Amino acid sequence: MPKAKKNKKKESGRPEAITPEKLDHFKTFIIAGCTLKEACEQIEITPNTWRNYCKRHPDILAKFHKWKNELEARARLNIAMKITNEKSVDASMYLLDYKMKLKEKAAQASLTRAKAKETKMQAELLEQQLKAIRESNSPDDAVIVVDDISKLKNLRDENESSSAK
């Protein structure tokens, strides 16, 4: 009886859609700041093909995440080197301005969240007040809001005529 082959990868079947050359081009596009969809279009594959490739090659997926951050990391390094080596005032001003804008955005987001929370609390309070009014059975406790003088006169006349009876 012949021995069964143990866990040998099949060489037959459909070839990989992503060749080493395509992978190298893909890496360049991702480092350049392209989105996954844009990079896939450039090497003529679909995003699903890329995802399936990453499932078969988990090491590439880890590299992909590094590639996505590489451009920003290099830019930060360049700015830092320009500031430290050349004592560049322009680069320093740029960095400080950038940091200030980030803090302003964070403060604005925090303010927006606080306003949303306040609005939600006001809505809940109004709902509770409306519920209390609806549950109130006594007409003497009812508050009537009149936005027109003629309506007010009509209500007064109705009240006088009902109390005269």
N, C-alpha and C positions, 0 to 999 in steps of 0.2 A: 504494500500500500504506500503510495507516494506521500511525502510529508507536505503539510499545508504551509503555504508561505505566511510568514508572520509579519503583519503590519508594514508591508512594503507599500510605499506610495505608488499609486498607479501613474504611469507615464502616458497612458492613453486617455482619450476624452477630449473635451473642448479645451483649447489653450486659454491661458489667462488673458483677459481683456486689458489688463494693466501690465505693460512690459516695464522693465527697469528704466528704459528711456522715457516712457510716459510718466512713470513715477517721479523721475527727476524733474520733468517739466511741471508736473503737478506741484511739487515742493516749491519750485520757484514762484509759481503763481500764488500759492498760499502765503509764502513769506512776503510777497509784494503787497499783500493785503486784500487779495481777491476773496470773495465768499466761496463756500464749498461749491455752490451751483456754478459760479463763474469759472472756477478752476476746472470743474468737470467738463463744462462746455468747451474749454480750450483744448483739452486732451481727448475730446470726443467720446466721453462716457457719460452715463447718467449718475446722479447722486446715489441711487440704489446700488449701482455697480460698485461704487466706491465703498459704501457701507458693507456690502457683502465681502468685498476684498479685505476690509478691516477685520471682519469676523474670522476670516481664515488666517489673517496675519496680525495678531494683537500687538506685536511690537511696532508695526507701522502706525497703528492708532495712537500709541503713546507719542511717537515722533510727530504725528500730525498736530497734536495739542501744543507741542513745543514750537512747531513751525508757525502756528497762528500767532504766537506771542513774540516771535523773534524780531519782527520789524520794529515794534514799539520798544523792545528792549535795546535794540541797536541804536535807535534814535535817542533814547534816554542816555545811553552810554556816550554817544557823540556830544550831546549837550554838556554832560558832566565833564568830559575831557576838555571841551572848549573852555569851560569855566575854570577848571583847575589848572590846565596847562598854559592857556593863553591869557588867563585872567580877563576873559571877555565880558565886558559890561553889558553888551547887547544880549548875549546868551543868558546872563544872570537876570536881566530884566524880563526876558522871555519866560524863564522858569518861574520867577516870582509872580508874574502876571498869570501864567497858567495855573499855578497853585491857588491864587486868589479866586480865579474863575471857578475852580473846582469847589472851593469853600462856599462861594456864593450859590452855586447850584445845590449843594447839600443843604444850605440854610433855606433856600427857596422850597426845596422838597419837604423839609421839616415843617415849614410854615403851611404848606399846602395840606400836609397830613393833619396838622392841628386844626385847620379850618374845616376839613372834612369831618373830623371827630366832633367838633363843636356843632356843625350842621346836623350830624346824626343825632346828637344828644338833644338838640332843639326839636327835631322831628319826633323823637320818642316822647319828650315832654308834652308836645302838642297832642300826640295820640292818646296819652294818658288823660289829659284834660278833656279831650273830646269824649273819651269813654266815660269819664265821670259825669259829664253833662248828659250823655245819653241814658245813663243809669239813674239819674235824678228823676224822681216821680213828681216832685212838688212843682207846680207851675209858679208858685210865689218865688222860688229860687231861680227861675229862668231869667236870663239876661237877654234883652232884645237889643240888637244893634240896628239903628235906623240911620240910613245914609241920605235921607231926603226929608226936608221940612214938611212937605205935604203928607208924607207917610206918617210922620210924627203927629200931625194934627188929626189925621184919620184915626190913629190909635187912641189919642186922647178922647176924641168924640165917642168912639166905640166904648171906651172904658166908662165915660160919664153916662152913656145911655144904658149900659148894663147895670151900673150901680144905682140908677134911678128906678129901675124896675123892682 
